[in-house]
């Protein structure tokens, strides 16, 4: 994957999105949310994945507030999409929202040792999937979706056939 190019674009575009989030999306007037930028793994634009297909990587914001104790973080709808074409390495940036709304609260929990191992292996599985889709990646995608349900639900309508394959 052209991670370097996506990282460059993300680094350039995130600050303007973060500035919009800080004053506009805060739950209460006295609250402050610390926003981080997150990126999904690549999701196929079409399924089954064609030989010259594209992968969509979605950027979203995840935030924590200091005033409210919660086992989770605020998650926005995707604010950008990176369209990656593996066969030629091309990356295209698409802005989806200037000031993305909060989609919900994503819970977090401690991972079991086997899940930590799966988490560590998932980056490699996602990279291999971009070159040649395989069943090995299914477990990694299922794990990611299980731990990122709020953003997964936001992107699911654009990838219904792929989500069905993951079942």
C-alpha positions in Angstrom: 0.0 0.0 0.0 1.1 3.5 -0.6 1.1 4.3 3.1 3.6 7.1 2.8 1.4 9.0 0.3 -1.7 8.5 2.4 0.2 9.6 5.5 1.4 12.7 3.7 -2.1 13.7 2.6 -3.5 12.9 6.0 -0.9 15.1 7.7 -1.7 17.9 5.4 -5.5 17.7 5.6 -6.0 16.8 9.3 -5.2 20.2 10.9 -8.0 22.1 9.1 -10.5 19.4 10.1 -9.3 19.4 13.7 -9.8 23.1 13.9 -13.4 22.7 12.8 -14.0 20.0 15.3 -12.6 21.8 18.4 -15.2 24.6 18.7 -18.1 23.0 16.9 -18.5 19.4 18.0 -17.9 19.7 21.7 -20.7 18.0 23.8 -21.1 21.0 26.2 -19.9 24.6 26.4 -17.5 23.8 29.2 -16.1 20.6 27.7 -12.9 20.2 25.8 -12.4 17.2 23.5 -8.9 16.0 22.6 -9.2 14.9 18.9 -7.0 12.3 17.2 -7.1 11.3 13.6 -7.7 7.7 12.7 -7.6 5.7 9.5 -9.6 2.5 8.6 -8.0 -0.4 6.8 -8.6 -0.5 3.1 -12.1 -1.5 2.0 -12.7 -2.7 -1.6 -14.7 -0.3 -3.7 -16.3 -3.3 -5.4 -16.7 -6.9 -4.4 -15.5 -9.4 -5.5 -12.3 -7.4 -5.7 -11.5 -6.9 -9.4 -7.9 -7.3 -10.7 -7.5 -3.5 -11.1 -9.8 -2.6 -8.2 -9.5 0.2 -5.7 -9.4 0.3 -1.9 -11.0 3.0 0.1 -9.3 4.2 3.3 -11.5 6.4 5.5 -10.2 9.1 7.8 -12.3 9.9 10.9 -11.8 11.6 14.2 -11.8 10.0 17.7 -12.0 12.2 20.7 -11.8 12.0 24.5 -13.2 14.6 26.9 -11.7 15.2 30.3 -15.0 16.1 32.0 -16.9 12.9 31.3 -15.5 9.5 32.4 -16.3 6.9 29.8 -14.8 3.6 28.6 -14.7 4.9 25.0 -14.3 7.8 22.8 -16.4 10.0 20.6 -16.2 8.9 16.9 -17.1 11.1 13.9 -18.4 10.1 10.5 -15.6 9.9 8.0 -14.3 13.3 7.0 -12.1 12.0 4.1 -11.6 9.0 1.8 -8.3 8.0 0.2 -8.8 6.0 -3.0 -5.9 3.7 -3.5 -5.3 1.7 -6.7 -2.9 -1.2 -5.8 -1.9 -2.1 -9.4 -0.4 1.4 -10.1 0.1 2.8 -6.5 -2.1 5.8 -7.3 -3.7 7.6 -4.3 -6.5 10.2 -4.6 -7.8 12.3 -1.7 -11.6 13.0 -1.4 -12.9 15.3 1.3 -16.2 14.1 2.6 -16.9 16.7 5.4 -15.3 19.9 6.6 -16.9 19.6 10.1 -17.9 15.9 10.5 -20.7 15.2 13.0 -20.2 12.9 15.9 -21.6 9.5 14.9 -21.5 8.0 18.4 -19.4 6.7 21.3 -17.1 3.8 20.5 -16.5 1.6 23.6 -13.1 0.2 24.4 -12.0 -2.9 26.4 -8.8 -4.6 27.2 -7.6 -7.1 24.6 -6.9 -10.7 25.4 -3.4 -12.0 24.5 -4.7 -13.8 21.4 -6.4 -10.5 20.3 -3.1 -8.6 20.8 -1.4 -11.0 18.5 -4.2 -10.7 15.9 -4.0 -6.9 16.2 -0.2 -7.1 15.6 -0.7 -9.4 12.6 -3.6 -7.4 11.1 -1.4 -4.7 9.5 0.4 -7.3 7.5 -2.9 -9.1 6.6 -4.4 -5.8 5.3 -1.3 -5.1 3.2 -1.4 -8.6 1.7 -5.1 -8.2 1.0 -4.4 -5.0 -1.1 -2.2 -7.1 -3.4 -4.2 -10.4 -3.4 -7.5 -10.7 -1.5 -7.5 -13.8 0.7 -9.4 -15.6 3.4 -6.7 -15.0 6.0 -7.6 -11.3 6.0 -11.2 -12.1 7.0 -10.3 -12.6 10.6 -8.4 -9.3 10.7 -11.3 -7.4 9.1 -13.8 -9.0 11.5 -11.6 -8.2 14.4 -11.3 -4.5 13.3 -15.0 -4.2 12.7 -15.8 -5.7 16.1 -13.6 -3.1 17.8 -14.6 -0.2 15.6 -18.4 -0.7 15.2 -19.3 3.0 15.1 -17.2 3.8 12.1 -17.8 0.4 10.5 -21.5 1.1 10.6 -20.9 4.4 8.8 -19.0 2.9 5.9 -21.0 -0.3 5.7 -23.5 1.0 3.1 -20.7 1.7 0.6 -19.3 -1.8 1.0 -22.4 -4.1 1.5 -21.1 -7.0 -0.6 -17.8 -7.0 1.1 -19.4 -6.9 4.6 -21.6 -9.8 3.5 -18.5 -11.8 2.5 -17.0 -11.1 6.0 -19.9 -12.8 7.7 
